[in-house]
Amino acid sequence: MIDPHALRRLAVLNVIGEKIAKEVRAVKTEIGTALGRGSMTAFATPGDPNSEILGVLTMSKPRQGAPRIVDEQAAMVWLLDNFPNEDGLVEARLSDRGRKALIAAVSGGGEVPGVEIPAPGKPVASFKQTAEAESQIEAMLERGEIRLFEDVFAEAVQQ
């Protein structure tokens, strides 16, 4: 038989886990937006580079999308006009070689009707903790340097 207290504990942990995940995303976004691009180190004593390193936040470069063919008819006309002596680029549809030639032309800076480059995606903030971070944070909790609910969950609990 399943212990109903264990089931309730699972429900509580699940809700807290979701609140933590939401708070992590919000803080990553806030810090990442302020940081721009690059990385920043988290120290056990904030602002003290001589204290233990807890991890590093990295803000990625926005990913640039690859060119894609959105209007095959317009792209085929352009291809035939610009490569009139090339055989095998167009069949009843663009061949794989033809598609590659169009993508290469746009990737090289050309403008081709029917081919577009999507807008860059949003940069991604990631945090990689050090191997020692867990034990360092547990020690900070034991020493009373941080209070889990008051310091960490203050905003998450209010929402």
Secondary structure by P-SEA (a helix, b strand, c coil): cccaaaaaaaaaaaaaaaaaaaaaaaaaaaaaaaacccccccccccccccccccbbbbbbcccccccccccaaaaaaaaaaacccccccccccccaaaaaaaaaaaaaccccccccccccccbbbbbbbccaaaaaaaaaaaacccccccccccccccc
